[in-house]
Amino acid sequence: DRLIVRLLQVTDSTQIWRKFRGSGHRGSAPLEVIVEQKLDEASLLRVFSDSVSGGGVPGRRHSDYGRNFIGKSCTRKFDQSFKSTFINGVEFPEITHVSRQSYINKLNDAMAWPFESFRVIRVAAEREVQSEHRNQGQPTLKPNGRGTTNLIRHFINVDTLPRDEVEVHLLNDLNEIYAGDASFSRISCREDGQDVWEIFLHEHEKGEIRLSQSGSSLQSVFIILSFLRLMPHLESIDWTDIIFAVEEPENNLHPALLRRLLNYLARMREEKGFVLVITTHSPVGIDWSIGKTESQIIHVQHKNGCSTATTSSEYLTNRAILDDLDIRASDMLQANAIVWVEGPSDRIYLRKWIDLYTGGAIKEGTHYTVMFYGGKLLSHLHGLPPGQEAEFISLLAINRNAAVVIDSDRKFPKGAKGAKRKPKMNINATKKRISDEIARTGGFVWITEGREIENYIPNAVFQRVVGSGSLNASVYDDIPSHPYLSSFKKNKITLAHAVSDALQIGDLANHLDLQRQLDTLCSKIRQWNQIA
């Protein structure tokens, strides 16, 4: 096997390559680990000393020469015993040929193990919570969940530990993930009279239930929460030095529950600063990851006795993942809601508005999906139930929960000037038809009050983007073509990204019907997702 390792942690714009531990591999070929890292001052000064000069090394002191290489990239290969050799990036051409290789070898020996400060906390794919005899020593939590009961008993009953971490915070986390499926009011741990302890969850409708006799999904989530909430109180953990690895979180979880767990893990990763690594075969997990700008999908394959890991960054590699897993479109019955928009720039604005308006509570990829109908192609679609109109394509055949955002295209007639300028206000027949059909089937249609979706952006936002001057345009002007925005060269997507980054919550109020339409759309999405 040949494994290229690039675990990148960014701190103050510095790339730091961190810890990898290997205990074995599959296949007959020798294991190779290829590591790219930056040369640091400490390693260089171990070779190029302040107190040495001459010997074929240019400069007044060796250290003056060595400091020239701080921050330079180099690549080393580690064999199965983790003995390293340089592959490239270190040549020292100014040193005389006779001693050059000696300095390269010395630097290789002087460099620290590149992942020294990272530690892996692993949650195994097969995990369960069991009743347990009292553990007299310090409780531990195994990757398969063994020790969970003693850990909970310890936190509830030992006065040196914060019992609120279990009775308040872990309980709140559990209810957050199970929202809509179950509601728990208390976590307790009791002994059966023979020194065997059991975790109990009190559920409003079912009373007390033994966790060890509950469903595997509940046990699985409980174990993951215990790692995150409780382990840091038992041992010193710097979360920024942690790789938190969860194997197959989808085991025994239905799709909605899995999404809520993944969203929780992403939030904890952001709060604590650890690296989150998830292995999954689930299309839900893959879809969730694609929607995260900070995530990376790595396709791991084992063929002909050799394992390979490929970063998935474009269509062909994403398709290869789906082919390997034999995931078909028919396996995923429907997204929970689809918002149809004309094109990609509309999606950028809409996603930002929804995020601002709901404080991040409604998320693309979790609660709704955006699809494009492509402007004039709207005339080939209809909003009636499938089968009622053979001439057109049914939006509801793709998803019964449909919202459609349509540009009104209201504009000033050509040649109109001065105070007599009046916009054309009529909506064409296709837009009226779609609006009526979607309304009849319980959906939502938003026809822009101004010309296009860009006309909902207040002038103050464009000023933030450009940095000077004023747009001075009406709600019926062609905003992307306005001379004030000439630096964007009429590129609506580039403009949308820049404006989206500058938008604030206050920009949604008192501008046309934006706030009212957003309120209705978000209410619909909440209704379709059964969010209170």
Residue pairs with C-beta under 8 A, 6 or more apart in sequence:
1 25
1 26
1 27
1 29
1 31
1 32
1 306
1 307
2 29
2 31
2 32
2 34
2 306
2 308
3 25
3 31
3 32
3 33
3 34
3 307
3 309
4 33
4 34
4 309
5 17
5 20
5 33
5 34
5 35
6 17
6 36
7 17
7 18
7 19
7 20
7 115
7 118
7 243
7 275
8 15
8 16
8 17
9 15
9 16
9 17
9 18
9 240
9 275
10 16
11 240
14 38
15 38
16 38
17 35
17 36
17 37
17 38
17 114
17 115
18 114
18 115
18 116
18 117
18 118
18 241
19 113
19 114
19 115
19 116
19 117
19 118
19 119
19 120
19 243
20 33
20 35
20 115
20 118
21 115
21 120
22 31
22 33
22 82
25 31
25 307
26 302
26 305
26 307
27 305
27 306
27 307
28 305
29 305
29 306
30 79
30 80
31 79
31 80
32 77
32 78
32 79
33 77
33 78
33 82
34 75
34 76
34 77
34 78
34 87
35 75
35 76
35 77
35 78
35 84
35 114
36 73
36 74
36 75
36 89
37 73
37 74
37 76
37 111
37 114
38 71
38 72
38 73
38 74
39 69
39 70
39 71
39 72
39 73
39 74
39 90
39 107
39 111
40 70
41 67
41 70
42 112
43 107
43 110
43 111
43 112
44 66
44 67
44 69
44 70
44 107
44 110
45 63
45 66
46 106
46 110
47 62
47 66
47 103
47 106
47 107
47 110
48 57
48 62
48 63
48 65
48 66
48 67
48 103
49 61
49 62
49 63
50 61
50 62
50 63
51 61
52 61
52 62
53 59
53 60
53 61
53 62
55 62
55 99
56 95
56 96
56 98
56 99
56 100
57 65
57 94
57 95
57 99
57 103
58 65
58 94
58 95
59 65
65 94
69 90
72 89
72 90
73 89
74 86
74 88
74 89
74 90
75 86
75 87
75 88
75 89
76 84
76 85
76 86
76 87
76 108
76 111
76 114
77 84
77 85
77 87
78 84
84 108
84 111
85 108
86 104
86 107
86 108
90 104
90 107
91 100
91 104
92 100
92 103
92 104
93 100
95 103
117 241
118 241
118 242
118 243
118 275
119 241
119 242
119 243
120 242
120 243
120 245
121 227
121 231
121 242
121 243
121 244
121 245
122 143
122 245
122 246
122 247
123 143
123 223
123 224
123 227
123 244
123 245
123 246
123 247
124 143
124 144
124 145
124 247
125 247
125 248
125 251
125 279
126 144
126 251
127 143
127 144
127 145
127 219
127 220
127 223
127 251
128 144
128 145
128 212
128 216
128 219
129 145
129 148
129 149
129 199
129 211
129 212
129 219
129 222
129 223
130 145
130 146
130 148
130 149
130 212
131 149
131 192
131 196
131 197
131 198
131 210
131 212
132 146
132 147
132 149
132 150
132 196
132 197
133 195
133 196
133 197
134 150
134 153
134 191
134 195
134 197
135 147
135 150
138 234
139 147
139 150
139 151
139 153
139 154
139 234
140 147
140 151
141 147
141 148
141 151
141 223
141 226
141 227
141 230
141 231
145 219
145 220
145 223
148 199
148 222
148 223
148 226
149 189
149 197
149 198
149 199
149 211
149 212
150 197
151 226
151 230
151 234
152 166
152 187
152 189
152 199
152 226
152 230
153 189
153 197
154 161
155 161
155 162
155 163
155 165
155 166
155 230
155 233
156 163
156 166
156 167
156 187
156 188
156 189
157 189
161 233
162 233
165 229
165 230
165 233
166 187
166 229
166 230
167 186
167 187
169 229
170 187
170 225
170 226
170 229
170 230
171 184
171 186
171 187
173 225
173 228
173 229
173 264
174 184
174 187
174 201
174 221
174 222
174 225
175 183
175 184
176 260
176 264
177 221
177 225
177 257
177 260
177 261
177 264
178 184
178 218
178 221
178 257
178 260
179 260
180 256
180 530
181 256
181 257
182 203
182 218
183 203
183 204
184 201
184 202
184 203
185 202
185 203
185 204
186 201
186 202
187 199
187 200
187 201
187 202
188 199
188 200
188 202
188 208
189 197
189 198
189 199
189 200
190 197
190 198
190 200
191 197
191 198
192 198
198 210
198 211
198 212
199 210
199 211
199 212
199 222
200 208
200 209
200 210
200 211
201 208
201 209
201 211
201 214
201 218
202 208
202 209
203 209
211 218
211 219
211 222
212 219
215 252
216 251
216 252
217 251
217 252
217 253
217 254
217 257
220 249
220 251
220 252
220 253
221 253
221 257
221 261
224 246
224 249
224 261
224 265
227 244
228 244
228 268
228 272
231 237
232 239
239 272
239 273
239 274
240 272
240 273
240 274
242 272
242 274
242 275
243 274
243 275
243 277
244 265
244 269
244 274
244 275
244 276
244 277
245 277
245 278
245 279
246 265
246 276
246 277
246 278
246 279
247 279
248 279
248 280
248 281
248 282
249 258
249 261
249 262
249 265
249 278
249 280
249 285
250 258
250 280
250 281
250 282
250 284
250 285
253 261
255 284
258 282
258 284
258 285
258 288
259 284
259 288
259 366
262 278
262 285
262 288
263 288
263 363
263 366
265 276
265 278
266 276
266 292
268 274
269 275
269 276
278 285
278 289
279 300
280 286
281 325
283 322
283 325
283 327
283 331
283 332
286 297
286 321
286 322
287 332
287 365
288 365
288 366
289 295
289 297
290 297
290 318
290 365
291 363
291 364
291 365
291 366
296 311
296 312
297 311
297 312
297 318
297 321
298 309
298 310
298 311
298 312
299 309
299 310
299 311
299 312
299 317
299 320
299 321
299 324
300 307
300 308
300 309
301 307
301 308
301 310
301 324
302 308
310 317
310 320
311 317
312 318
312 320
312 321
334 398
334 399
334 400
335 368
335 369
335 399
336 367
336 368
336 369
336 401
336 528
336 529
337 367
337 368
337 369
337 399
337 401
337 402
337 403
337 524
337 525
337 528
337 529
338 368
338 369
338 370
338 371
338 395
338 398
338 399
338 401
338 402
338 403
339 350
339 368
339 369
339 370
339 371
339 403
339 404
339 405
339 521
339 525
340 370
340 371
340 372
340 373
340 395
340 402
340 403
340 404
340 405
341 347
341 350
341 370
341 371
341 372
341 373
341 404
341 405
341 453
342 372
342 373
342 374
342 375
342 378
342 405
342 406
342 407
342 453
343 372
343 374
343 375
343 492
344 372
344 493
344 496
345 453
345 454
345 492
345 493
345 495
345 496
346 405
346 453
347 370
347 372
348 493
348 496
348 497
348 500
349 453
349 454
349 456
349 457
349 496
349 499
349 500
350 370
350 405
350 453
351 364
351 370
351 500
352 500
352 503
353 503
353 508
353 514
353 518
354 362
354 364
354 368
354 518
354 521
354 522
354 525
355 362
355 363
356 503
356 504
356 505
356 508
357 505
357 508
357 515
357 518
357 519
357 522
358 522
361 531
362 368
362 522
362 525
362 526
362 529
362 531
364 370
367 525
367 526
367 528
367 529
367 531
368 403
368 525
368 528
369 399
371 398
373 381
373 404
378 406
378 430
378 431
378 434
379 430
380 392
380 393
381 392
381 393
381 394
381 395
381 434
382 388
382 389
382 392
382 393
382 394
382 395
382 433
382 434
382 437
383 394
383 395
383 396
383 402
383 404
383 434
383 436
383 437
383 438
383 440
383 441
383 443
383 445
384 394
384 396
384 437
384 440
384 441
385 394
385 396
385 441
386 394
386 396
386 397
387 394
388 394
395 402
395 404
395 438
396 402
396 441
396 443
400 441
401 443
401 524
401 528
402 438
402 441
402 443
402 444
403 438
403 443
403 444
403 445
403 446
403 521
403 524
403 525
404 434
404 435
404 438
404 443
404 444
404 445
404 446
405 445
405 446
405 448
405 453
406 431
406 434
406 435
406 445
406 446
406 447
406 448
407 447
407 448
407 451
407 452
407 453
408 427
408 431
408 447
408 448
408 449
408 450
408 451
408 452
409 428
409 451
409 452
410 423
410 424
410 425
410 450
410 451
410 476
411 423
411 424
411 451
411 476
411 477
411 478
412 421
412 422
412 423
412 424
412 476
412 477
413 424
416 422
423 451
423 476
427 435
427 447
431 447
434 445
435 445
435 447
438 444
438 445
439 445
443 524
444 520
444 521
444 524
446 517
446 520
446 521
448 455
448 456
448 512
449 455
449 475
449 512
449 513
450 456
450 475
450 476
450 512
451 475
451 476
451 477
451 478
451 479
452 478
452 479
454 479
454 480
454 492
454 495
454 496
455 475
455 476
455 477
455 479
455 512
456 511
456 512
456 514
457 479
457 499
457 503
457 507
458 507
458 511
459 470
459 471
459 472
459 473
460 507
461 499
461 502
461 503
461 507
462 471
462 484
462 485
462 499
463 469
463 470
463 471
464 502
465 498
465 499
465 502
466 484
466 485
466 487
469 484
470 484
471 479
471 482
471 484
471 485
472 484
473 479
473 482
473 484
475 512
479 485
480 488
480 490
480 491
480 492
480 495
481 490
485 495
488 494
488 495
488 498
508 514
508 515
508 518
509 515
525 531
526 532
